[in-house]
Amino acid sequence: MKNIVFLLFCAFSLFLAIYYYRQYDETQRQLELANRRVLDRDTMIYGLQKKVEQRGLADSSSVDAPEVVPSPSTLGKLSPGEINRLKAKGLKNPEADLKTNLTENQQNVLQQKGTLGGTMAIRDIQILNERYALAYFEDGHQGGYMILKYEVQPTGRIAWVVLDSYQI
């Protein structure tokens, strides 16, 4: 009787060992496949970034003409031409100056009121180009997005106008 129990225990242990080894082996294969996919995507993204940079360098030769955004991935980044035009209007560091100014004047721009004792505040700002910005706002309970148009006055003063906003 003891021998049968011992043999059943050994058989069960062997079965568990084989089962878990196969699970481990399958997981290792899936991990390797996922790593290959990530590497392939990283290589593709790197190649696309190089193409965008090359297009950006080729397009920056004409500073006076409006620039065409070569791909959606460049949205939220000011081009060298846009930075130069904003610097000519009096901004030392255009993106940082614009974000700081909007943060300082957010109470004049935000039309939504906070709920449950919260205070609406702008949490994230993306400068889309030399005229428009996208901002995310929230009070800890509710949030939303707004599209703003800005104009840099010759004195360096920045005027903000909300074009559209919605709460999520």
Stockholm file with secondary structure:
# STOCKHOLM 1.0

chainA/1-168         MKNIVFLLFCAFSLFLAIYYYRQYDETQRQLELANRRVLDRDTMIYGLQKKVEQRGLADSSSVDAPEVVPSPSTLGKLSPGEINRLKAKGLKNPEADLKTNLTENQQNVLQQKGTLGGTMAIRDIQILNERYALAYFEDGHQGGYMILKYEVQPTGRIAWVVLDSYQI
#=GR chainA/1-168 SS CHHHHHHHHHHHHHHHHHHHHHHHHHHHHHHHHHHHHHHHHHHHHHHHHHHHHHHHHHHTTCSSSCCCCSSGGGTTSCCHHHHHHHHHTTCSSHHHHHHHHHHHTHHHHCCCCCSTTCCCEEEEEEECSSSEEEEEEECSSCEEEEEEEEEECTTSCEEEEEEEEEEC
#=GC SS_cons         CHHHHHHHHHHHHHHHHHHHHHHHHHHHHHHHHHHHHHHHHHHHHHHHHHHHHHHHHHHTTCSSSCCCCSSGGGTTSCCHHHHHHHHHTTCSSHHHHHHHHHHHTHHHHCCCCCSTTCCCEEEEEEECSSSEEEEEEECSSCEEEEEEEEEECTTSCEEEEEEEEEEC
//
